[in-house]
């Protein structure tokens, strides 16, 4: 697969399919990856199901991967490598198509949505939904640290366009905390093409087009001051991607 380049996998004996795969895209995250993985491993230590962690190296130029490997020593994990920085959408696609779990979660490296919120996303899957995703805009969500006001306003404008053009009724597409059945993930991400931050919209649009049931779930959320979203450059590209997605063939 040309977009994903080569894959580096930890050499372990063959294992049965895990219940859960957690996909984490990383780009120069040495300041927080160890703490993020500590929180995830603490959470998983109370679970009785099997799991794996996939770290997608999207062209890191710092010590992110060395620190991740140290944190995950003795655990079931893989490092997937993009040889250059290709964007969050491309990194997530790489991880989702490589993951083996019965259910697949992707989460941001900053854990803006605490990993414990996974419990809330799992419930709708048991009711027959195929894709569940965290929302900061629904009744019942809890914003512990808010974004700067200019980013909040841009987000609201973006969501208005998303609802008009693509996903009526969906209040928040951009929370980086989404859970998929294996079947849905394979079907969606084989078709997903956007490499930037608008990929979240594309993924949900594809899910609906393919007939998968999606469910928006209120979550706790904490703004990260180290966000890599550029308010001007990325916002302009995302608005352009919304228009391109509207006219892309089904």
N, C-alpha and C positions, 0 to 999 in steps of 0.2 A: 504494500500500500504506500504510494509515493508520499503522501502527506505526513505519515507517521515516522518515516525514516527508520533507524534501527532501534531495537529494543534490547535493553540490558535486563536480564532477569536473575534473581537470586537462585542459585542452584540448590534445589530441594527435591526430595523424593516426590514422585507423583502423588497427588492427593485427590480425594473426591471433591466435587464442586462445593464451595463454601455457601452458606446461606447468604452472607452479606459481603459485597465488595464496596470499599470506600475509595473513591477516586479524588485525589487532591492535585490540582495543577499548581506548579510552583515556578516562579521566576524571581530569583534573587531574594529568597525569603529567610536568609540565615538568622535574622533578628528574632524570628518568631516560630520557626518550624519545630524546634525542639519542644517548646511549650505546647504548641498545637498538638503534636503527637502524644505528649504526656497526657493531655486531657482526653484524647480519643482512646488511648490504651486504658486509662483509668475507667472510662465508661464501658469499654468492651469487656473489662475484667469481670463485670457483674452479669454478663450475658452468657447463656448456656449454648448459644448457637456458634457455628464455625464462621470464620470471617477471613478476609484478606484486605490489605491496604496496597493501593497502587499510587505511587508518586510519579506524576508526569513532569519531567524536567523540560521546561519550555525554554531551553537555551540559557540556563543559569550560568553566571560568571563569578559566583562567590562560593561559599562553603555550604550551601543549602543541602546538597546531596550527601556530602560527608556527614553532616549532622543528622540528617534523616536516617541514614544507614546505621549510625551509632544508636539512635533512639529505638530503632526497630530490630536490633540484634536479637536473634532467637525467635522472631515473630514471622508470621506468614505475610510476606510483602514482595513487591516487585518495583523496580525502577524502570520506567519507560522514558526513552530519551528522544527529544526532538533536537536535531543538530543545530538548529537556530531558533530564535524566538519567533513563533508563528502566530501567537495570539491565543487568548483563553478558549475560544471556540474550537480551535484546532487541537489544543491540548486535551480538552474534555473529550472530544471525539475519539482521540487516540486511546485514552483510558477506558472509555465506555465499551469500545469494540474489543479491547483486550481482556476486560474483566470477565470472570467466570461465575460470579455469584448468582443466586436465584433472584436476589434483589440488589440493585446498584444505586448507591448514593454518590452524588458529587457535592463537594463542599469546598468553600474557599479556604485558603491557607491561613487566613486570619481568624477563622471560626467566628465571624460576625454573628452567625446563627450558632448558638451553643450546640454541641453535639448531642446533648440530651433531648433536643427537640426532635430527633429522629423517632422517638417513641410516638410522637403525635402524627408523623408522616406514615408510620407503618399501619396504623389503624385502618385508614381507608383502603389500603391494599387488601386487607382481609374482607372488605365489603365488596370487592370486585373492581375497584379502580386499578388502573395500570400505571398512572403517573401521578404523583403527589408532589406538591411544591410549597415551600415556605412563603408566607406573605407578611409584609410589614404594614399592609394597608387595610386588612380585614378587622372587623370587630373581634376583640379578643387578643389581638397582637399586642406586644409590649416592647416599646422602643426604650431601651435603657440608656443609651447615649445617642442623641440625634445627629444627623448630618448637618453641615453648615446650611444656612437657609437657602443659598443660591443653588446648592445641589438638590435640596428638597423640591424647590420650585421647578427645576429642570426635570426632575423625576416625575413630577405630577403632569407636566406638559407632555412628556414622552408617553406616559401611560394613557393619556387622553387619545393620542394618535394611535397607540396600539389598539385600544378598544374600538376606535372608529374604523381602522384599516384591517384589523386581523382577529382580535380576540375579545369580542363583546362579553362583558361580565367578569373578565379577569382583572383584578385590581392591582396586582404587582407581579410582573414577569421577571424582574431583575434580581430578586433575592437568590444568592448563590447557594441554594440548599434544595436539591431536587432528588426524588427517589423514583426508581423505575423498576418494573418487572424486567426480567432478562429478555423476554420476548419483545416487549415494547422498546427496550434500549437498542436491541439489535436492529429492529426495523427502522427506528427513528434515526439513529446515528449513522447508519449506512447511507442515508439520504441527506444528512445535515452537511452544509457546506460553508456557512459563514464562520470566519475565523475570529472576529472581534466580539465585542460585548453584546451585540444584537443577536447572537446565536441563541440566547435564552428564548427570545420570541420565536425564532425559527423552529426550535425544538417543540414548543407547545403548539405552533401552527401545524407542524408535521404530525404530531400526536393526534390532533383532531381530524386532520385529513385522512389519516390511516384508520380511524375508527376507534382509537383507544380512549378510554374514559379518564379524564383528568380531574384532579381535585385540588383546590387551593386551600391551604391550611394556615391559620394564624400562628405565628411563632414569636419568640423573644428575639431581639436583634440589638446589636451593639455596633455603632459606627466605628470603623477603624481609621485613625488619623493617617495611617500609612497607605491608604487606598491608592491603587495605581490608575484609577480612572482620571483622565485629563478632562476637566470640565468643558473645555472648548473643542479641542481636536477630536476627542472620542464622542462627544455629544453630536457634533456635526456628522461624523461617520455613521453613528447609530441612526440618526434621522434619515440619512441617505439609504442605509440598509433597509429601513422600514419600507421605503418606496420601492426599492428593487425587489424585496420579498413579495410585495403586492402583485407585481407583474411577472414574477417567475412562474413558470409552468408547474402544474401540479404533478 
